[in-house]
Amino acid sequence: MEENLETSPFMDELSKKEEKAVNALARCKKAVQSIEEYVGKLNVEHLDISKLGEAMDVYDITHEKWDDKILQLLQEIKDIQDEKKAEKERLGNRGINKKLRTQAVIGLFAERAAEIDIFLIYGSYSLSQSKRAKQLNSPVPCYSGFRSKLGSRI
């Protein structure tokens, strides 16, 4: 069974936390919008002028409460996204054998043109399907050899 290197239980937990925070933020914004609509519908006919100051105080306190909640949720979402980025980097570095990250350059020199076989054998880490397809359709296969005449251009 091949292990999925782009996710982990911790990453799944962070994604769920982020989704909950985003949903809570949407609810808070809707609550603020509802408060604004309510205050916009206040009518002099329905509100005694002596109660206007009290109503505005309640409006300010309520709006401030939701503003604080929105700021808190925005910070929480940012923190979760930072944690997800760090976890993704950790997952990207997991299981990589640094010794396998090498390059090889082969130079062939001969006094006369001749046919040779060159076999390149290597492994690749976390290769996507599209990259595999490109390599398999490549004029120079990466999993077997290719023939060329020395002195001619490949």
N, C-alpha and C positions, 0 to 999 in steps of 0.2 A: 504494500500500500504506500503510495507516494504522499508525502507530507506536504500540505499546502503552506508555502513559505510566506504568503502575503497576509495571513490572518493568524490569530491566536485567540484563546478564550479571553484574554485581557483586551484585545482589540475589539472583539465582539461586544464585550461589556462597555467599552468606551463608546462604541457606536450607538448602543442602546441608550446610554446616558446622554449622548449628544442629541439623539432624536427626542428624548423626553424634554430636554432643555429648550430645544427649538420649538416644540409644541407649546410648552409653557410660555415662551416668549410671544408666540402668536396669540395666545389667550390674553396675556397682559396687554398687548397692543389693542386687542379687540375691546378690552375693558376700558382702556383710556379713550378709545373712540366712542364707546357708549356713554361715558361721562361727558365728553364734549358735546355729543348729540343732546343729552339730557339738559345740560346747561343752556344750549342753544335754543331749546324749546321752552325755557322758562318764560313766563308771561307775567306782566305786571298785574293782570287781572287775577291770577292765581296765587300771587305771592305778596304778602303784606310788606310794605316798604321797611317796616321796623325789623323784619326777619331777613332782609337782604344781606346784611353783614354776616349774620350767622350762617346763612346758606353759602356765602362765598368762602367763609372759613372752612366749612365742611368740604367744599369743592377743593380748596387748596390742600388741605390735609389728605384727602383721598387721592388727588392727582399726584402729590408728592410720594405717597405710599407706592403707587404703581410705577412712578418714575424710578424709585429706588429698586424696586423688584426687577424692572427692565434692565437697569445697569448691572445688577447682580447677575442676571441671566446671561447678559452679553459677555461678562467677564468669565462666567462658568463655561460658556461655549468656547471662548478663546482658549481657556486652560485645557479643555478637553481636546481641542484641535491640536494644541501643542503636544499633549501627551500622545495623541494618535500619530503625530509626525515622528516623535521619538521612538514609539513602538514600531512604526514602519521601518525606520532606519535600523532598529535592533533586529527586526525580522530579516531585513535585507542582508545583514552581516552574518546571520546565523548559518552555520554549516559551510561556510566558504573556506576552502583550503587555500591559503595564500600561496602555497607552493605551486598550485595548479594555474595561477595567474601569471604565466610566463609567456614570453614571445620567443620565437625562433626565426632566425634568418639563415637561409641556406644559400650559399654561393657555389656554383659549379663551374669549373674551368676545365677545358680540354683542348688538346692540340688540333683535333679534327672533329667534324660534326658526327654525331652518333645518336642513335635512339636510346633513350633511357626511361626507366620507370621510377617515378617518385611517389611514395605513399605517405600521405599525411594522415595521422591518426590522432584525434584529440577528443576530449570530452567538453561539453559546454554546460554551464550552470544556469538554470532557470531560463531556458530558451523558449520563447513563445512559439505557438504554432505557425504564425505568419513568418517568423524568422527561419523556422525549420523549412518551410515550403520554399522560401527564397534560396536557402542553401542547397536544397535538393534539386532545384532548377538551375543552379549556378553552373556555368561552363566548366568550373574547376571544382569537382566534388570534394567535400571536406572529409568524407568517410572512406574514400578509397584513393587510388592513385590516378595520375594522368600521364599521358605520354607526350613527349616533346623531343624535337631534335635539338641538340646542343648547338648554340650559335643562332638559332632562330628565336624570334620573339614570341613570347607566350601571351 
